[in-house]
């Protein structure tokens, strides 16, 4: 028992750099978004969220599953960085040109390569378990975003926030450039892992849509003001995800390398329960006073706080399944989430308003948890039957 506890604390200690980066980094990020919310107003805040969501989806399409593939394969000591980086960068250039030609929107176009370059770098660092460098990357990006985002707002208005965010990501591209200098492009390896790459692509797209597509439903149905309130509530919810996400990032890398402490998932779920209780009690007390323009935020965060628990449970399943290259199962969970949330936003949102939109997210997360529990039970049953047959 003592050895198990000692092993758990040893693994937790390894997370110190991820913890420092995510707690301080997300704290800076949250402070940045709270400051932006207080100065731009509800509608413009909604517009900024909509632009970032669009760029996020386009950058995910551009990456073609390379970020997740890089993390998992590097953890297994497969050197695929050069090949995946090349694919992602070409994809981001094509997407940016398409956005400019079709929509004449430079703001989204400059965000796409910025997101891609940073995501590639972070994915490699997590796969290599270079958590100290990871911390430096995350904290420096947040500091640059804080500085340029606010300064550029006063120069260019709310669109300046977008420019400042893009600039904060670009300096980290040097790591991507260095990979091209030191690694040989391997078409054969990319071809061998093509199926896994495409599975990750489908998974990443579904995950990005699960986190962003609600904005594309809310805007035409309810407008940017409602989206502004909802977006600020989601930002606070992101803060509640900080501790659970620290453990998720470690579990993903550990599962892929086969070095996972069995107590870590339990610790993640306990931490998520604590964060959910904190959000439910203190969110409605703190936020309405800080953001009087956002009249619905107190009620919203009380509901949304409950999403932390199922989301953390889901992340354990996702980390285990991706680490074992069982991406199709994860894809099914994301698709189920999207369909359920879409239907509930259109029904509950229209019948009870913005609170219905929040309830839709919580129910969708719970539904995904139920899906993973059923699939997990089925997979365990199949494995036990397989062993029994061999015996």
C-alpha distance (Angstrom), angle and dihedral (degrees) to the residues before:
residue distance angle dihedral
X1 . . .
X2 3.79 . .
X3 3.81 90.3 .
X4 3.81 91.2 51.0
X5 3.79 92.1 50.6
X6 3.79 90.8 45.4
X7 3.80 89.9 50.1
X8 3.78 91.2 50.9
X9 3.80 93.1 52.0
X10 3.80 89.8 45.7
X11 3.80 89.7 55.7
X12 3.80 91.8 44.7
X13 3.81 89.2 52.7
X14 3.80 89.0 57.4
X15 3.78 87.0 60.3
X16 3.80 93.9 60.9
X17 3.80 94.4 103.2
X18 3.80 93.6 45.2
X19 3.79 87.5 46.8
X20 3.80 93.6 49.5
X21 3.81 91.8 46.1
X22 3.78 96.5 45.7
X23 3.80 98.0 40.6
X24 3.81 96.5 45.0
X25 3.81 93.8 32.5
X26 3.78 94.9 49.3
X27 3.78 89.1 42.8
X28 3.80 89.9 56.0
X29 3.78 90.3 43.9
X30 3.78 92.7 50.1
X31 3.80 91.6 47.1
X32 3.80 89.0 50.0
X33 3.80 92.8 51.7
X34 3.79 92.3 44.1
X35 3.82 90.1 52.7
X36 3.81 90.8 47.1
X37 3.81 90.3 49.2
X38 3.79 91.6 52.2
X39 3.82 94.7 51.0
X40 3.83 105.5 35.1
X41 3.80 100.5 46.2
X42 3.79 131.5 -128.6
X43 3.82 100.6 -69.6
X44 3.81 97.3 46.4
X45 3.80 89.5 45.5
X46 3.78 87.9 56.3
X47 3.82 90.8 49.5
X48 3.80 91.7 51.9
X49 3.80 90.3 50.6
X50 3.79 90.8 49.8
X51 3.82 92.8 51.5
X52 3.81 92.8 48.4
X53 3.80 91.1 48.1
X54 3.81 90.4 52.2
X55 3.81 92.1 48.7
X56 3.80 89.9 46.7
X57 3.79 92.4 55.8
X58 3.81 92.6 45.3
X59 3.81 92.1 48.8
X60 3.81 90.3 50.2
X61 3.80 90.0 52.2
X62 3.82 89.1 48.3
X63 3.82 93.1 53.4
X64 3.83 93.1 56.4
X65 3.80 91.8 -153.5
X66 3.80 94.1 -54.7
X67 3.82 97.1 128.2
X68 3.82 96.7 58.8
X69 3.80 91.2 38.2
X70 3.79 90.8 53.7
X71 3.82 93.5 50.6
X72 3.81 95.2 49.8
X73 3.81 98.4 41.3
X74 3.79 95.6 44.0
X75 3.81 88.6 52.5
X76 3.82 85.5 55.7
X77 3.82 89.9 50.3
X78 3.81 94.4 -108.6
X79 3.82 109.3 143.0
X80 3.78 102.9 -141.3
X81 3.82 101.0 134.6
X82 3.79 98.0 108.2
X83 3.79 93.5 51.4
X84 3.80 96.6 45.0
X85 3.80 93.2 43.8
X86 3.79 91.6 52.2
X87 3.80 91.9 51.9
X88 3.82 93.0 47.5
X89 3.80 96.2 47.3
X90 3.81 93.1 49.1
X91 3.81 88.2 48.1
X92 3.82 92.7 51.5
X93 3.80 92.2 50.2
X94 3.82 91.7 51.0
X95 3.82 91.9 46.9
X96 3.81 93.0 49.3
X97 3.80 92.5 50.1
X98 3.82 90.4 48.0
X99 3.83 92.0 51.2
X100 3.81 91.4 50.8
X101 3.81 94.1 46.8
X102 3.81 97.2 43.3
X103 3.82 104.0 33.4
X104 3.83 102.1 16.8
X105 3.80 87.3 -134.8
X106 3.79 112.1 143.1
X107 3.83 92.7 175.4
X108 3.79 93.6 67.6
X109 3.81 91.5 39.0
X110 3.81 94.1 59.2
X111 3.80 92.8 46.1
X112 3.81 94.5 56.0
X113 3.85 99.6 66.9
X114 3.80 89.8 37.3
X115 3.82 91.4 57.6
X116 3.81 92.4 43.0
X117 3.81 96.7 51.1
X118 3.78 92.9 47.8
X119 3.81 94.5 45.5
X120 3.80 91.6 51.1
X121 3.79 92.0 51.5
X122 3.80 93.4 47.4
X123 3.81 92.1 47.0
X124 3.79 91.7 54.2
X125 3.81 93.1 47.5
X126 3.81 92.7 51.0
X127 3.80 91.4 48.0
X128 3.82 90.8 50.8
X129 3.83 89.8 43.4
X130 3.82 89.0 -127.7
X131 3.77 89.9 151.8
X132 3.81 96.2 162.0
X133 3.82 91.6 58.9
X134 3.79 88.2 43.2
X135 3.80 88.7 57.4
X136 3.80 91.9 50.5
X137 3.80 91.5 50.7
X138 3.79 95.0 48.1
X139 3.80 96.6 44.9
X140 3.79 94.8 45.4
X141 3.81 91.2 49.8
X142 3.81 92.0 50.6
X143 3.81 91.7 47.6
X144 3.81 92.0 50.3
X145 3.81 91.2 46.9
X146 3.79 90.5 50.8
X147 3.79 92.0 50.9
X148 3.82 102.3 40.6
X149 3.81 96.7 34.6
X150 3.80 94.5 57.8
X151 3.82 96.0 37.7
X152 3.80 92.8 49.5
X153 3.80 91.7 47.5
X154 3.78 90.2 64.3
X155 3.81 90.1 47.9
X156 3.83 102.6 42.0
X157 3.81 105.3 13.2
X158 3.82 123.0 -124.1
X159 3.83 90.5 -24.3
X160 3.80 88.1 62.0
X161 3.80 88.3 64.6
X162 3.82 88.7 62.8
X163 3.81 91.9 49.8
X164 3.80 91.4 49.0
X165 3.81 91.9 50.8
X166 3.82 91.5 50.9
X167 3.81 92.1 50.6
X168 3.82 91.2 51.6
X169 3.82 91.8 61.9
X170 3.81 101.2 43.3
X171 3.86 101.5 72.3
X172 3.81 89.4 64.9
X173 3.78 89.8 65.5
X174 3.80 90.2 91.0
X175 3.81 89.8 84.5
X176 3.78 91.0 56.1
X177 3.82 90.2 49.5
X178 3.82 91.3 50.0
X179 3.81 90.4 54.1
X180 3.82 90.0 60.2
X181 3.79 89.8 52.2
X182 3.80 96.1 50.7
X183 3.82 106.5 31.3
X184 3.79 131.7 66.1
X185 3.80 118.6 -128.0
X186 3.80 109.2 -114.0
X187 3.81 114.5 -162.7
X188 3.78 91.4 172.8
X189 3.80 93.2 57.4
X190 3.79 90.9 46.3
X191 3.79 89.3 51.8
X192 3.80 91.6 49.1
X193 3.80 91.0 52.0
X194 3.82 95.1 38.8
X195 3.80 94.6 109.6
X196 3.80 91.8 49.7
X197 3.81 89.1 46.4
X198 3.80 92.4 52.4
X199 3.80 91.5 46.3
X200 3.80 88.4 53.3
X201 3.79 89.9 47.4
X202 3.79 91.5 54.8
X203 3.79 89.3 45.0
X204 3.82 94.1 49.5
X205 3.79 92.3 47.1
X206 3.79 92.6 50.0
X207 3.81 91.1 46.4
X208 3.81 92.4 49.5
X209 3.78 91.6 47.6
X210 3.80 89.2 48.3
X211 3.81 90.0 56.7
X212 3.82 98.6 37.6
X213 3.78 113.2 23.0
X214 3.83 92.7 80.7
X215 3.81 87.6 71.1
X216 3.80 90.5 58.2
X217 3.80 89.4 53.5
X218 3.81 96.1 43.0
X219 3.82 96.6 51.4
X220 3.83 98.8 58.1
X221 3.82 93.3 38.0
X222 3.80 101.8 39.9
X223 3.84 109.1 7.9
X224 3.81 136.6 -124.1
X225 3.83 95.1 -64.7
X226 3.80 92.3 62.1
X227 3.80 89.4 43.0
X228 3.82 89.6 52.3
X229 3.82 91.6 56.3
X230 3.78 92.1 44.4
X231 3.82 92.9 45.9
X232 3.81 93.2 53.2
X233 3.81 90.1 49.5
X234 3.80 89.8 51.2
X235 3.80 88.7 51.3
X236 3.79 90.2 56.7
X237 3.81 89.0 45.7
X238 3.82 88.0 54.7
X239 3.80 88.2 59.6
X240 3.80 89.3 55.8
X241 3.81 88.4 53.6
X242 3.82 93.0 57.0
X243 3.81 98.8 93.7
X244 3.83 95.9 39.7
X245 3.82 90.5 48.1
X246 3.80 91.5 54.1
X247 3.79 89.7 59.9
X248 3.81 92.8 42.7
X249 3.81 92.8 57.5
X250 3.76 91.4 51.2
X251 3.82 94.0 44.7
X252 3.83 91.2 52.1
X253 3.80 93.2 54.0
X254 3.82 93.2 40.4
X255 3.80 93.2 50.2
X256 3.79 91.6 50.8
X257 3.82 91.9 50.3
X258 3.83 93.1 41.8
X259 3.82 94.2 -119.4
X260 3.79 104.9 115.6
X261 3.79 127.7 147.7
X262 3.81 108.4 -138.4
X263 3.81 92.3 -141.7
X264 3.81 94.7 59.1
X265 3.84 96.6 79.9
X266 3.81 90.1 50.8
X267 3.78 90.9 50.3
X268 3.82 89.4 51.0
X269 3.81 92.9 53.5
X270 3.82 93.3 47.1
X271 3.81 90.4 50.9
X272 3.82 90.4 50.4
X273 3.82 91.1 54.3
X274 3.80 90.3 52.6
X275 3.83 91.9 49.4
X276 3.82 91.8 48.0
X277 3.82 91.9 53.1
X278 3.80 89.9 47.5
X279 3.81 92.1 52.1
X280 3.80 93.4 46.1
X281 3.81 93.8 51.1
X282 3.79 104.0 34.7
X283 3.83 104.2 26.6
X284 3.83 95.5 74.1
X285 3.80 90.3 44.7
X286 3.80 98.6 49.5
X287 3.81 107.9 31.9
X288 3.84 104.4 53.2
X289 3.80 90.8 55.3
X290 3.80 92.4 48.7
X291 3.82 95.2 45.8
X292 3.80 110.3 31.8
X293 3.83 91.2 165.1
X294 3.81 89.8 63.1
X295 3.79 97.3 69.1
X296 3.82 98.0 175.8
X297 3.79 100.3 47.2
X298 3.83 98.3 97.4
X299 3.79 95.4 57.5
X300 3.79 92.1 40.0
X301 3.78 96.5 56.1
X302 3.79 92.6 48.2
X303 3.79 88.9 60.4
X304 3.81 97.0 37.8
X305 3.81 93.8 51.8
X306 3.78 89.4 73.8
X307 3.82 89.3 63.4
X308 3.83 90.4 71.5
X309 3.82 94.2 74.5
X310 3.82 100.3 52.0
X311 3.81 90.2 38.1
X312 3.82 90.5 57.2
X313 3.79 92.6 46.8
X314 3.80 88.3 50.4
X315 3.80 91.4 50.7
X316 3.81 90.4 57.6
X317 3.79 90.8 54.1
X318 3.81 91.6 44.4
X319 3.82 93.8 50.0
X320 3.81 92.0 49.4
X321 3.80 94.1 45.9
X322 3.81 96.3 45.2
X323 3.80 90.6 45.0
X324 3.81 87.6 56.5
X325 3.83 91.8 43.3
X326 3.83 92.4 -113.3
X327 3.80 92.3 138.5
X328 3.78 98.2 147.8
X329 3.78 91.4 66.0
X330 3.82 90.2 53.3
X331 3.80 90.2 47.3
X332 3.80 89.4 56.7
X333 3.81 90.2 54.3
X334 3.79 92.4 51.5
X335 3.79 92.8 48.2
X336 3.81 90.9 49.6
X337 3.81 89.5 50.4
X338 3.81 92.9 50.9
X339 3.80 94.9 48.3
X340 3.81 94.5 46.9
X341 3.81 94.5 45.3
X342 3.82 91.8 46.8
X343 3.80 93.0 52.0
X344 3.80 93.2 44.8
X345 3.83 94.3 47.7
X346 3.79 89.7 53.5
X347 3.81 93.2 46.9
X348 3.81 106.7 31.2
X349 3.81 92.7 33.1
X350 3.78 92.5 55.7
X351 3.81 94.4 42.7
X352 3.83 103.0 42.7
X353 3.80 102.9 12.6
X354 3.79 128.7 -135.0
X355 3.83 94.1 -8.3
X356 3.80 87.2 60.4
X357 3.81 89.3 57.3
X358 3.81 90.1 56.1
X359 3.79 92.8 45.9
X360 3.80 87.7 52.1
X361 3.81 91.3 58.6
X362 3.82 93.7 48.7
X363 3.80 93.9 48.1
X364 3.82 90.5 47.0
X365 3.82 90.4 53.7
X366 3.82 91.3 48.9
X367 3.80 90.5 48.3
X368 3.79 90.0 53.4
X369 3.81 90.0 51.4
X370 3.81 90.8 52.7
X371 3.81 89.3 49.4
X372 3.83 92.3 53.0
X373 3.80 92.1 46.3
X374 3.80 91.4 53.1
X375 3.81 92.8 45.7
X376 3.80 91.8 46.3
X377 3.80 91.5 51.9
X378 3.79 90.6 48.3
X379 3.81 93.2 49.1
X380 3.81 92.0 48.7
X381 3.81 89.5 49.5
X382 3.79 91.4 51.1
X383 3.80 92.3 48.5
X384 3.81 92.4 49.5
X385 3.81 91.0 49.2
X386 3.78 89.5 49.7
X387 3.81 92.0 53.8
X388 3.76 90.9 45.6
X389 3.78 91.8 53.5
X390 3.79 92.1 51.6
X391 3.75 91.3 51.4
